[in-house]
Amino acid sequence: MNNLIYPHLFLFTYYLKNSSASQEDSDTPKNSELPNGFSSRCTLGDTDSLLLVYSVSEKDQPPPESPFPELQNKLNAEKQKSPISGELLGKTWMIVGYSPAKNLEDVAKSAYKSLNFGEWRDRESGQFGDAKIWEIWQTPQNWQNLETENNHVLIIIYPNLTAMENIANFSEDWRQLFCYKHKIVWTYGKMRQLKPSLAEKFAREVQAIAPSKANSSELNLLESELTELIQALDKNYQILQEYAQGIAYLEVQMEALKTNTYNYKKRLLNIEKKATKITSANPTNLDILKTFNDLVRYKYQAQVKQDLASLNPGLRLREKQIDTIRGIVEIRQAQLDDIIEKRDRQFQETVETWGVGLGTSAIAATIISPAITEITKPIVIKKPDQITPYWLPVLNLSFTILLTFLIGWYAKRRAKKWVRSRRPPQK
């Protein structure tokens, strides 16, 4: 018979507290009694924690069948009755009981398999006072789905009921320890999700802003081209801001990773000291839990440092590209302003020269009209009753128009030279 005696199933659940949640005393758990169990809820800094425990009533005999599936269903049902808002950071299942069996690993394996958590691999055990302890956990492979990937199970088997009663002294210690572990895994998971998205977006946008328009040297610039450049500049400013914020987030989370790793290590040492004081006959050895520190230090932190080292050059490259586009915008704006200025000046000069020409023509027409009549008068003396030739008015008008045009044209040419002489020198 590999069933534990007086089996308990603990469920530690952690949620990232909403910013809108009320700030309560984080050191005061709210405990509630349940049939053959209890619930305890408290706030640990920025984390809401829920601890649920169920057990069987029989303390002296092992149950004929594994009770853990039923206990698991009760825990899940109770968790639904006590919903906590916020993002799930992680959860830990802890199996506790006692057994006089010599091969306790078979007992632990049987309890683990009854919950369908996955395959049991050969694992080293640790010493927790008089109890044997196993940890079943591995780094998630899919960081997009931590709720199903991040399965953490702890199994503690005592030799007898008297020794098992000490488990109540460590509930809050385990709660703190598991909280640090899940915050570390959750933080690293968020960082692993962010890094490829930053790299992909940066690479895609670099390709999008590289067309020849940014390097065009055409003189006849259109306002639409300048508008497109300004839009590209604004877009890249936004991308730069998002990129910089992403890197800043990674740096902040890196510090959070270091802080939680330190707290995990410190809490684990306190558990070891506390367990050794309670049971000095069997020195506590929790090295199986200390390997998580090495994983965080040599893999998680090292990976984040590498990510930051690979992303920072991209930030500088983006800044240089924005400076290049800004310079092009300034050059194009200056060119466009110069073209507009030239067009305005040419229009003004045209108006001035034509104004002089037309004005001179009008004055000349007024002055020379009477003279034209005398100039074009026939040499033959007309008798009083002789009719004026029909062509004489036409001739007068033609001469008037011709002389007026010539005078106006000459005045326009002179005015044009005078207007050009007033232009500012070319830079």
C-alpha positions as CSV (number, residue, x, y, z in Angstrom):
1,M,0.0,0.0,0.0
2,N,1.6,3.3,-1.2
3,N,-1.1,5.6,0.0
4,L,-0.2,8.3,2.5
5,I,-1.7,8.4,6.0
6,Y,-3.7,11.5,6.9
7,P,-3.0,13.1,3.5
8,H,-3.3,16.9,3.1
9,L,-3.3,18.8,-0.2
10,F,-2.3,22.5,-0.1
11,L,-2.9,25.0,-2.9
12,F,-0.9,28.2,-2.9
13,T,-2.2,30.7,-5.5
14,Y,-0.7,34.1,-6.3
15,Y,-2.1,37.0,-8.3
16,L,-0.7,40.4,-9.2
17,K,-2.7,42.9,-7.3
18,N,-4.6,45.5,-9.3
19,S,-3.6,49.1,-8.8
20,S,-7.1,49.9,-7.9
21,A,-7.2,47.4,-5.1
22,S,-7.4,48.7,-1.6
23,Q,-4.3,48.7,0.5
24,E,-4.7,46.4,3.5
25,D,-2.4,45.2,6.1
26,S,-0.2,42.6,4.3
27,D,1.0,40.9,7.5
28,T,-2.5,39.9,8.7
29,P,-3.8,36.8,6.9
30,K,-7.6,36.3,6.9
31,N,-8.2,32.7,7.9
32,S,-11.5,30.8,7.5
33,E,-12.3,27.3,8.7
34,L,-13.5,24.7,6.1
35,P,-14.7,21.1,6.6
36,N,-11.4,19.2,7.0
37,G,-9.5,22.2,5.9
38,F,-9.0,26.0,6.0
39,S,-8.5,29.0,3.7
40,S,-6.1,31.9,4.3
41,R,-5.8,35.0,2.2
42,C,-3.4,37.9,2.6
43,T,-1.5,40.5,0.6
44,L,2.2,40.2,0.1
45,G,3.3,43.6,-1.2
46,D,2.0,43.8,-4.7
47,T,0.7,40.2,-4.7
48,D,-2.6,38.7,-3.5
49,S,-2.1,35.3,-2.0
50,L,-4.7,32.6,-1.4
51,L,-3.9,29.4,0.6
52,L,-6.4,26.5,0.6
53,V,-6.0,23.2,2.4
54,Y,-8.1,20.1,2.4
55,S,-7.4,16.7,4.1
56,V,-9.1,13.5,5.0
57,S,-10.6,13.0,8.5
58,E,-8.9,9.6,9.2
59,K,-5.6,10.2,10.9
60,D,-4.4,6.7,11.6
61,Q,-5.1,4.5,8.6
62,P,-4.3,5.1,4.9
63,P,-7.3,5.5,2.6
64,P,-8.0,2.5,0.4
65,E,-7.7,4.7,-2.7
66,S,-5.8,7.8,-3.3
67,P,-7.8,10.8,-2.0
68,F,-5.9,13.4,-3.9
69,P,-8.1,13.7,-7.0
70,E,-11.1,14.4,-4.8
71,L,-9.1,16.8,-2.6
72,Q,-8.0,18.6,-5.8
73,N,-11.6,19.0,-7.0
74,K,-12.6,20.5,-3.6
75,L,-9.7,22.9,-3.7
76,N,-10.5,24.1,-7.3
77,A,-14.2,24.5,-6.3
78,E,-13.3,26.5,-3.2
79,K,-10.9,28.7,-5.3
80,Q,-13.9,29.5,-7.6
81,K,-15.8,30.7,-4.6
82,S,-13.0,33.1,-3.6
83,P,-12.1,34.7,-6.9
84,I,-9.2,37.2,-6.8
85,S,-8.9,39.9,-9.5
86,G,-5.5,40.4,-11.2
87,E,-3.2,38.4,-13.3
88,L,-2.2,34.9,-12.2
89,L,1.5,34.8,-11.2
90,G,1.5,31.1,-10.4
91,K,0.4,28.3,-8.1
92,T,2.0,25.5,-6.1
93,W,0.5,22.2,-5.0
94,M,1.9,20.8,-1.8
95,I,1.2,17.1,-0.8
96,V,1.7,16.4,2.8
97,G,1.2,13.2,4.9
98,Y,3.0,10.5,6.8
99,S,4.0,6.9,6.1
100,P,6.0,4.3,7.9
101,A,7.1,2.8,4.6
102,K,10.8,2.3,4.0
103,N,10.7,3.4,0.3
104,L,9.1,6.8,0.7
105,E,9.9,7.7,-3.0
106,D,7.4,5.1,-4.2
107,V,4.8,6.7,-1.8
108,A,5.6,10.2,-3.2
109,K,5.5,9.0,-6.8
110,S,2.1,7.3,-6.2
111,A,0.6,10.5,-4.7
112,Y,2.1,12.6,-7.5
113,K,0.8,10.4,-10.3
114,S,-2.7,10.4,-8.8
115,L,-3.0,14.1,-9.6
116,N,-2.0,13.7,-13.3
117,F,0.6,16.5,-13.1
118,G,2.9,14.7,-15.6
119,E,5.7,12.3,-15.7
120,W,7.7,11.5,-12.6
121,R,11.4,11.4,-13.3
122,D,14.1,10.2,-11.0
123,R,14.5,12.9,-8.4
124,E,16.7,13.6,-5.5
125,S,15.0,14.1,-2.1
126,G,15.8,16.6,0.5
127,Q,15.6,16.5,4.3
128,F,13.1,18.7,6.0
129,G,13.5,18.0,9.7
130,D,12.2,14.5,10.2
131,A,10.5,14.5,6.8
132,K,11.6,13.7,3.3
133,I,10.9,16.4,0.7
134,W,10.7,16.3,-3.1
135,E,10.2,19.2,-5.6
136,I,8.7,18.6,-9.1
137,W,9.1,21.6,-11.4
138,Q,10.9,22.5,-14.6
139,T,11.3,25.7,-16.5
140,P,8.3,26.4,-18.7
141,Q,8.8,25.8,-22.4
142,N,5.9,28.0,-23.6
143,W,6.2,31.4,-21.9
144,Q,2.9,32.5,-23.5
145,N,0.9,30.0,-21.3
146,L,2.4,30.0,-17.9
147,E,-0.9,28.9,-16.2
148,T,-0.6,25.4,-17.7
149,E,3.2,25.3,-18.1
150,N,4.3,26.5,-14.7
151,N,3.3,23.5,-12.6
152,H,5.1,23.5,-9.2
153,V,4.6,20.6,-6.8
154,L,6.1,20.0,-3.4
155,I,5.8,16.7,-1.6
156,I,6.6,16.3,2.1
157,I,6.3,12.9,3.8
158,Y,6.8,12.6,7.6
159,P,7.6,9.4,9.5
160,N,4.6,9.7,11.9
161,L,1.7,11.9,12.9
162,T,3.6,13.6,15.8
163,A,6.3,14.9,13.4
164,M,3.7,15.9,10.9
165,E,2.1,18.3,13.3
166,N,5.0,20.6,12.7
167,I,3.8,21.4,9.3
168,A,1.5,24.1,10.7
169,N,4.6,26.1,11.8
170,F,5.7,26.6,8.3
171,S,2.6,27.5,6.3
172,E,3.5,31.2,6.1
173,D,7.1,30.5,5.4
174,W,6.1,28.3,2.4
175,R,3.7,31.0,1.3
176,Q,6.4,33.6,1.2
177,L,8.9,31.3,-0.5
178,F,6.6,30.2,-3.2
179,C,5.5,33.8,-3.8
180,Y,9.1,34.8,-4.6
181,K,9.6,31.8,-6.9
182,H,6.4,32.5,-8.9
183,K,7.3,36.2,-9.2
184,I,10.7,35.3,-10.5
185,V,9.2,32.9,-13.1
186,W,6.4,35.3,-14.1
187,T,8.9,38.2,-14.4
188,Y,11.2,36.2,-16.5
189,G,8.4,35.0,-18.7
190,K,7.2,38.6,-19.4
191,M,10.7,39.5,-20.3
192,R,11.0,36.5,-22.7
193,Q,7.8,37.6,-24.4
194,L,8.8,41.2,-24.7
195,K,12.3,40.8,-26.2
196,P,11.3,39.1,-29.5
197,S,8.4,41.5,-30.0
198,L,10.8,44.5,-29.7
199,A,13.3,42.9,-32.0
200,E,10.7,42.0,-34.6
201,K,9.0,45.4,-34.6
202,F,12.3,47.2,-34.8
203,A,13.5,45.1,-37.7
204,R,10.2,45.6,-39.6
205,E,10.2,49.3,-39.1
206,V,13.8,49.7,-40.1
207,Q,12.9,48.2,-43.5
208,A,9.9,50.4,-43.8
209,I,11.7,53.7,-43.5
210,A,14.6,52.8,-45.8
211,P,13.1,53.8,-49.3
212,S,14.8,56.2,-51.6
213,K,12.4,59.0,-50.9
214,A,14.4,59.8,-47.7
215,N,17.5,60.2,-49.8
216,S,16.0,61.9,-52.8
217,S,17.8,65.1,-54.1
218,E,15.1,66.4,-56.5
219,L,14.9,70.1,-56.6
220,N,11.2,70.3,-57.5
221,L,10.0,69.2,-54.1
222,L,6.3,68.8,-53.5
223,E,4.5,69.5,-50.3
224,S,3.2,65.9,-50.2
225,E,6.8,64.6,-50.1
226,L,7.6,66.8,-47.1
227,T,4.4,65.7,-45.4
228,E,5.3,62.0,-45.8
229,L,8.7,62.7,-44.3
230,I,7.2,64.4,-41.3
231,Q,4.8,61.6,-40.9
232,A,7.7,59.1,-41.0
233,L,9.6,61.2,-38.5
234,D,6.6,61.2,-36.1
235,K,6.1,57.5,-36.5
236,N,9.7,56.7,-35.8
237,Y,9.6,59.0,-32.7
238,Q,6.7,56.8,-31.5
239,I,8.6,53.6,-32.2
240,L,11.7,55.0,-30.5
241,Q,9.6,55.8,-27.4
242,E,8.0,52.3,-27.3
243,Y,11.4,50.7,-27.9
244,A,13.0,52.8,-25.1
245,Q,10.2,52.0,-22.8
246,G,10.6,48.3,-23.5
247,I,14.3,48.4,-22.7
248,A,13.6,50.4,-19.6
249,Y,11.0,47.8,-18.6
250,L,13.6,45.0,-19.1
251,E,16.0,46.9,-16.9
252,V,13.4,47.4,-14.1
253,Q,12.4,43.8,-14.2
254,M,16.0,42.8,-14.1
255,E,16.3,44.5,-10.8
256,A,13.0,42.9,-9.6
257,L,14.5,39.5,-10.6
258,K,17.6,40.2,-8.5
259,T,15.5,41.3,-5.5
260,N,13.1,38.4,-5.6
261,T,16.1,36.0,-6.0
262,Y,17.7,37.4,-2.9
263,N,14.5,37.2,-1.0
264,Y,14.0,33.6,-2.1
265,K,17.4,32.6,-0.9
266,K,17.0,34.4,2.4
267,R,13.6,32.9,3.1
268,L,14.9,29.4,2.3
269,L,17.8,29.8,4.7
270,N,15.3,30.9,7.4
271,I,13.2,27.8,6.8
272,E,16.3,25.6,7.1
273,K,17.3,27.3,10.4
274,K,13.7,27.1,11.8
275,A,13.4,23.4,10.9
276,T,16.8,22.6,12.4
277,K,15.8,24.2,15.7
278,I,12.5,22.2,15.9
279,T,14.2,18.9,15.0
280,S,17.9,18.9,15.6
281,A,18.2,15.1,15.3
282,N,17.9,15.2,11.5
283,P,19.7,18.2,10.0
284,T,17.6,19.9,7.4
285,N,19.0,19.9,3.9
286,L,17.0,21.8,1.3
287,D,19.6,21.8,-1.5
288,I,16.9,20.6,-4.0
289,L,15.2,23.9,-3.5
290,K,18.5,25.9,-3.7
291,T,19.1,24.8,-7.3
292,F,16.4,27.3,-8.3
293,N,18.8,30.1,-7.3
294,D,21.5,28.7,-9.6
295,L,19.0,28.5,-12.4
296,V,18.0,32.2,-12.0
297,R,21.5,33.4,-11.6
298,Y,23.2,31.5,-14.4
299,K,20.3,31.2,-16.9
300,Y,17.6,33.8,-16.2
301,Q,19.8,36.8,-15.3
302,A,22.4,35.9,-17.8
303,Q,19.8,35.7,-20.6
304,V,18.3,39.1,-19.7
305,K,21.7,40.7,-19.7
306,Q,22.3,39.2,-23.1
307,D,19.0,40.5,-24.3
308,L,19.7,44.0,-23.1
309,A,23.2,43.9,-24.7
310,S,21.6,43.0,-28.0
311,L,18.8,45.5,-27.8
312,N,20.7,48.6,-26.7
313,P,22.6,49.0,-30.1
314,G,19.2,48.9,-31.8
315,L,18.1,51.9,-29.7
316,R,21.2,53.9,-30.7
317,L,20.6,52.9,-34.4
318,R,17.0,54.1,-34.2
319,E,18.2,57.4,-32.7
320,K,20.6,57.9,-35.6
321,Q,18.0,57.1,-38.2
322,I,15.7,59.7,-36.6
323,D,18.4,62.2,-36.7
324,T,19.0,61.4,-40.4
325,I,15.3,61.8,-41.2
326,R,15.1,65.0,-39.2
327,G,18.1,66.4,-41.2
328,I,16.5,65.5,-44.5
329,V,13.2,67.1,-43.4
330,E,15.1,70.3,-42.5
331,I,16.9,70.3,-45.9
332,R,13.7,69.6,-47.8
333,Q,11.9,72.3,-45.9
334,A,14.6,74.8,-46.7
335,Q,14.5,73.8,-50.4
336,L,10.8,74.0,-50.5
337,D,10.8,77.4,-48.7
338,D,13.3,78.6,-51.3
339,I,11.2,77.4,-54.2
340,I,8.1,79.1,-52.7
341,E,10.1,82.3,-52.1
342,K,11.3,82.3,-55.6
343,R,7.9,81.8,-57.0
344,D,6.4,84.5,-54.9
345,R,9.2,86.9,-55.8
346,Q,8.8,86.1,-59.5
347,F,5.0,86.7,-59.3
348,Q,5.6,90.0,-57.5
349,E,8.1,91.1,-60.1
350,T,5.8,90.1,-62.9
351,V,3.0,92.1,-61.4
352,E,5.3,95.1,-60.9
353,T,6.8,95.1,-64.4
354,W,3.4,94.5,-66.1
355,G,1.9,97.2,-63.9
356,V,4.5,99.7,-65.1
357,G,4.1,98.6,-68.7
358,L,0.3,98.8,-68.7
359,G,0.3,102.1,-66.7
360,T,2.8,103.7,-69.1
361,S,0.8,102.4,-72.1
362,A,-2.4,103.9,-70.7
363,I,-0.7,107.3,-70.1
364,A,0.9,107.2,-73.6
365,A,-2.4,106.4,-75.2
366,T,-4.0,109.4,-73.6
367,I,-1.3,111.7,-74.6
368,I,-0.7,110.6,-78.2
369,S,-4.3,110.0,-79.3
370,P,-4.8,113.7,-80.3
371,A,-1.5,113.8,-82.0
372,I,-2.2,110.7,-84.1
373,T,-5.2,112.5,-85.7
374,E,-2.9,115.3,-86.9
375,I,-0.2,112.9,-88.0
376,T,-2.5,110.7,-90.1
377,K,-4.5,113.7,-91.6
378,P,-4.4,113.5,-95.5
379,I,-2.1,115.9,-97.3
380,V,-4.7,116.8,-99.8
381,I,-6.9,119.7,-98.5
382,K,-10.4,118.4,-98.0
383,K,-13.3,120.5,-99.2
384,P,-15.9,121.4,-96.6
385,D,-18.5,119.2,-98.0
386,Q,-16.1,116.3,-98.7
387,I,-16.7,113.1,-96.7
388,T,-13.9,111.8,-94.4
389,P,-12.3,108.7,-95.8
390,Y,-13.6,105.5,-94.1
391,W,-10.1,104.2,-93.5
392,L,-8.9,107.3,-91.5
393,P,-10.4,106.3,-88.1
394,V,-9.0,102.8,-88.5
395,L,-5.6,104.2,-89.3
396,N,-5.8,106.5,-86.3
397,L,-6.6,103.6,-84.0
398,S,-3.9,101.3,-85.4
399,F,-1.2,104.0,-85.0
400,T,-2.4,104.6,-81.4
401,I,-2.3,101.0,-80.5
402,L,1.1,100.4,-82.1
403,L,2.7,103.4,-80.4
404,T,1.1,102.6,-77.1
405,F,2.3,99.0,-77.2
406,L,5.9,100.0,-78.1
407,I,6.0,102.6,-75.3
408,G,4.5,100.1,-72.8
409,W,6.9,97.3,-73.9
410,Y,9.9,99.6,-73.5
411,A,8.7,100.8,-70.1
412,K,8.2,97.1,-69.0
413,R,11.7,96.2,-70.0
414,R,13.2,99.1,-68.1
415,A,11.0,98.3,-65.1
416,K,12.1,94.7,-65.2
417,K,15.8,95.7,-65.1
418,W,15.1,98.0,-62.2
419,V,13.1,95.4,-60.2
420,R,15.9,92.8,-60.7
421,S,18.5,95.3,-59.5
422,R,16.6,95.4,-56.2
423,R,16.9,91.6,-55.5
424,P,18.9,90.6,-52.5
425,P,22.3,89.0,-53.3
426,Q,22.3,85.2,-53.7
427,K,23.7,83.3,-50.7
